[in-house]
Amino acid sequence: MILKAKERGGGAQLARYLLSMRENDHVELHEVRGFVSDDLLDAFREMDAIAAGTRCKNYMFSASLNPPGGSDPTVEDFEKAADAVERKLGLENQPRAIVFHEKDGRRHAHVVWSRIDAERMRAINISHYKLRLRDVSRDLFREHGWEMPKGLLDWRERDPLGYTLQEWQQARRVGLNPKQIKTLFKECWEHSDSAPAFAQALKERGFTLARGDRRGFVAIDYRGEVYAVARQAGVKTKDVAERLGDPESLPSVDEAQKVIAARMSERLKGFVRQSELEAARGQKALEFERSEMAGRHRQERQMLHDALEKRWIAETNARAARLPRGFSGVWKRITGGYAKIRAQNEREAWNALLRDRAERDGLVASQLDERRDLQREIRQQRERQQTDLLLLREDIARYQEMNLPERERASRERERDRSRRGRGRDSGFEP
């Protein structure tokens, strides 16, 4: 499992996030341990109150347990992973909560521990926890026989197209995948050997090169979104400065945004709105199907829960009826028969618990398989939508260039030819 974690405060806010259904198909509060209340929000408020007696601000340790795609770990697997984490970090017997989230056909768990030792009223120091979690993650991959990600084996092999939360939020606003944006910038950078060539490569894809804060380089799209060139292209800021030179010759962000806005005619804006509407139309139908499936799955789980609870009560009553009462019970205690019956009841209760958990895991696994089939359709639809939106940006760039004065259009054409010759040299072909 991929383990990500952080120390944090704000218990009530975290509880509301963990219980939110906004982006999840299913949310299940699995465990609340070591608290007075079994309600997550009240339990985290309890953590808040205890931490108020200390000077610790980040009094919670919050971790996410993410199994690889296509795997179906059981509840017991998640519990063992949480136990391994707390042993490694010295959080044994600390109050904790486990919440399961399911979305996009995948199940993952959030585990939150209190860092406050209530007896000594001190925060438990968790040093170098990222390195420790990496070791636990490797052990879990080996234990389950999962293919280990290259970045987990060697940090130098990490995905260069990884993105931050801010980049993901920005990509979501424009309807694109953050990895696609990074790929686009990376291609422009690799196929350009000068500032004019890089600017032209971006221009052909609907981006305008501009001067950012602190003399940095940024790119701006037709929406006015600002992208840091070094971060999106995956190169060092020093390398960007060496290739692109002095940014003072470029327009500022405000100037570039005003120019782009001036070129966005009402006709072009209408074309953009229509294209985006058509791209999103198919997604809405699949979203409706996803919502209907999630509702049906919740109903199936509730029916199984009710059936298992009814069976558990009946079996518990049957086991209780075996225990002798009155004089017979006293005699059974003397002869040892009572202890044998109680031991038998305990074994049967434990086996029944494992049986019920296996049935729940089986239902969840089958539902996840069904959800993954739908997710493949959703992913294909998104890929088509992404392709359409990327082509839309190129169309906007061409449409805007058609309306440029003849002299400026000829200059752009020369830069485009120079950029193409640069790409030809990179590929070993000189046109």
N, C-alpha and C positions, 0 to 999 in steps of 0.2 A: 504494500500500500504506500502511496505517496502521502507523507505526513507534513502538514503545514501548521504552524502554531505562532502564537504571539502572547505576550503579557498585556493585559488591558484592564480597564475599569469599566464603569457604566453597566452595572448588572441588569437593570431594568430594560435598558435599550437592547442589550444583547438577547435577553429573554424574548422580547417581542420579535426580534429578527429571526431567532431560531424557530419560533412558532408560526412565522408568517407563511401563508400559502401562495403569496403573490407569484413567485417564479417556480414553485414546486408542484409536482403532481400529488405527492403525499408527504406529510409530516407526521412523525410518530415520536412522542416522548417515551423513551424506552426505560430510562432509569433516573431516579433522583435519590442519591445516597448521602447519608450523613447530615440531612437537614431536618428541621422540625416539620416543615410542610412538604407535602408531595406535589405541590403545584410549583411549576418552574419559576413563574414570576415572583411568587412569595419566597421561594428558596433563594433566588438571586438577591432579593431585597434583604434577606437575612445576611447574605454575604456582605452587602453594602453596610449594614448596621455594624457587623463585627469589625470590618475594615476601618470604620470610622474611629475605632478606638486605637488605631495605629496611624503612622504617618505614610503608610503605603498607598499609592495612587493606583498602580496597576496590580490589583489584588487578585485577579483571576488569570488562570492559564488556559487559553482556549486553543484547541487543536482540531483540525479536520482530518479525517481518515478516508482517503480516496483510493479504492481498489482500481486496478486497470480495467479498461473497457472490455466488455464481454464476459467478465468473471462474475460469479454469483456467490460471494462469501456469505456464510450464515451469520445469524445473530451472535452465535458463540465465537465465530472468528473475529468479529468486531470487538467483542468483550475481551478476548485474549489480547488483541492488539492494544486496547486501552490499558489493560493491566501491564503489558510490557512497557508502555510509555511511562506509566506512573512509577514503575520500579526503576527505570533508567534515570528518571528525573528526581527521585526522592519524594514522590507525592503519595506514597502508600497511605491508605486509610484517610486521606483528605476528602472532604465532601466533594462529590462530583455529580454531574448530570450528563446523560447521553441522549442525543436527539438524532433520529434518522431523517434524512432528506432523500427524496427521489425526484429526479427530473431528467429529461432527455434519455430515458431508458437506463439510467445508472443510479445506483444507490450508494450514498456515502453517509458518514456519521460525523457529528460534531460532539466533542467531549470537552467539558469545561470543569476545571478543578479550582477550588479555593486555595490560594497560596498562603493564607493566614493560619498559622498554628494557634488555635484558640486557647490552648493552655498557657503558652508563653506570650501570646499576643504579639507575635513577630511574624514577618513574612519569610517564607522559605525561599532561600536564594537558589535560583536555577541558572547556573552559569553554562555558557556554551551549548545551549539547548538545541540549536540548529544542527550542530555536529552530532549530538547524541541521537536526535531524531533520525538523522541520516543513517546511523548504524542500525537503529530499530527497523527502519524501512527496508534496508537491505536484507536483514534477517527474515522479515515477513515475506519478501519476494522469494527468497530461497526456500522457506518453509512450505509455501504454497505451490512452488514450481512455476511461478509466473515469469514471463520474460522481463528482465530488468531494464529500465530505460537507460540509454547511454549516459545521460546527464547524471544519473544516480551512481553509476560506476565511476565516472570521471567528470568532475564539474566543468572541465574544459570542453566536454562534448555536449553541453547544454544547448537547447534549441535556440539558435540565433534569432528566431522569429517570436520569441517569448515577448509578452507585453505586460504593462502595468495596469492597475485598475483604472487610472485616468485615461490611458490609451484605449482600453476596452470601452469605457463610457463614451469616449469621443467617437469611436468607430460605430457604436450602437446608434448614436445620434444621426449619423450619415447613412446608416443602413448597410454597412460593410463589415466584413470580418477583419479584425485588427491584423491578422497574419497576412491577409491579402494586401493591406495598405503597406505593411513592411516589405512584402515581396516586390511591390511596385516601385518603392523608393530604392530598394536594393538593386533592381534591374537598371533603373535610371543611372544610379551611381556607377555600377560596374561597366556600363556601356558609354560612359562619358569621361573625357580626359581633360576637360576645361570647364570654366564657369559658364561660358555661352552654350556649350554643348549640353551641360547638365540642365541649365535653365530651359533649353529648348525641349529636352526629353521630358521634363516635368510638364512643360506647356502642352505638349501633345497629349498628355494624359489628364489634362484639366487642372493643373496646379501652377501657381505663380510663385517664383522664387523671390523672397523678400528679406529685408534686414530685420532681425529680431532684437530683443533686448541684449545688452552686454555684447554688442557687435557680433552676435551669432547669426546663423542662417536658418530661415524657416521657409515653409511652403504654405500657400493659402489656396483653398479650393473655392468653387463658385458659391458655396454656402457661407464663406467667410471663416471656416474652421482653420486653425493654425496648427501646423505640424512641425516639430523640431527635426531638421534634416539629419543631424548626427544620430539621434536616437532611432528615427524611423529607418534609416539606411543601415544601422548597425555598425557604424564606424566611429572612430575617435573624433572628438571636436577638433583636435590639432590637425588631423588629416583633412578634415573638411576645410579648415582655414588655409591649409597649404595648397589645395587644389582650386578652391574658389576665390582666393585672394581677399581683397579688401571689400567688405560688405557695404561700405559707404556709397558705392555706386548704385546700389539697389534701393528700391522704394522701401519705406518703413511699412510696418504692418497696417497702420491706419491708411496710409496712402494707397497701398495695394488693394485693400478692401474697398476703398472708395472707387478705384478704377474698375474693379470687378463688378461692383454694384451698378456703376454707370453703364457697363456693357450688357447687363442683364435686362434686355428689353422685356416689355410685357408679353410679347409673343413668345420669347424664349422661356420666360417664367411659366407660361401656360403649358409649353411643351414639357418642361421639367415636371410640373405637377401631374400631368397626364401620364408621363412615363413612370413616375414613382407610384402612381395609383395602380397602373396595370401590373407593375412588378409585385405589389403587395396583395393583389386580389387573390391569387392562388394560395398565398400563405394563410389568408383568413379561413379558407375552407379546411385546410389541414389543422389549423388551430382549433376550429370547432370540433373536428374529429378527435383531437387530443383531449379537449375538455370533456367530451362525452365519454371517452375511454377512461379517463381518470375518475369520473363519477361512478362509472360502472364498477371499476376496480375497488373503489372505496366501499361500495355496497357489498361486493363479494367478501371483502375482508371483514366487514361488520357481521355478515351472516356467519362466517366461519368463527369469529370471536364468540358470538352468542351460542353457537352449537358447542364449541369447546368448553365454554363456561358451564353450560347446562350439563354436559357429560361429566365435567370435573366435580360438580356438586353431587351428582348421583353416585359417582365412584367414591367420593369422600364419605358420603353417608353409609355406603355399603361397607367400607373399611371400618368405620366407627362402630357399626353393628356387630362386627366380629368380636370386639372387646367385651369380655364377660363382665357382668355387674353383680352386685350383691355378694352373697356367700360364695358363689361360684368364682366371682372375680377375686376374692380374697384367697381362695384355694389355688387358683391359677397363679397368683403372685408368689405364693409359697413354693409351689412346685416348679416355677419357671416357665409355665405355659404362656403367661401373660406377656413376658418379654419376647418370646418367640413370635407371638401374634403381632406385637407392636413392630418388631424388626421387619416382619413380612409386609406390614402396611407401609412402612417407610420405604422399602425397596419398590413396592408397587407405585407409591406416590411419585418417587423419583423417575421411574420408568415412564409413568404417565406424563410427567412434566416434559421429559425429552421427546416423547411421542408428539405431544401437542406443539412443541416448538418446531419439530421437523415438519409437521403439517403446515404451520404458518410459513416456514421458510420455503416449502415447496410451492405454496400458492404465490408468494411474492416472486419466486424465480420464474414461474410460468407467466405471470403478468409482465415481468420485466422483458421476457422474450417477445411478447406481443407488442410491448411498447417500443422495443428496439426496431421492430419491423416498420412501425409507423415513423420512427425517428429517421430511418433511412430515407423515406419519402420526403420528410421535412427537410433533411439535409440536401437532397437533390434539388428540391424547390428553392432552397436558399442559395445554392450554388448558381442556379439559373438566374435568380434575382440579382446576385452579386455581379454576375457577368453583364447583365443588362445595365446595371448602375455604373459599372466601370466604362462600358461602351458609351453610356450617356455622357459621362464626363469628357470623353474624347470628342463626341459630337458637339458638345457645348464649345469646346476649345476651337474646333474647326469653324463652327458657325460664327463665333466672335471674330475669328481671324478674317473671315470673308468680308466683314464690315470694316476692316482696317483700311487706312489710306494706302494707295498703291506703293508708295515708297517704303512704308513700314512693312507691308506684306512681302515685298521683295527681299528686304533685310532678313525677315524671319525665314524665308525660303532658303537663303544662303546658310543660315545657322542650322537649319534642318539637314541640309546636304552635308555640312561638316560633321554633324552628329552621326549621320548614317555611315559616313566614311570611317569614323572612330569605331563604331560597332563592327564594321567589316574587318578592321584590323584586329579587334579583340577575338573574333571568331576564326581568324586565319584566312579570310577571304577579302580581297580588295576589289570593290566594284569598279 
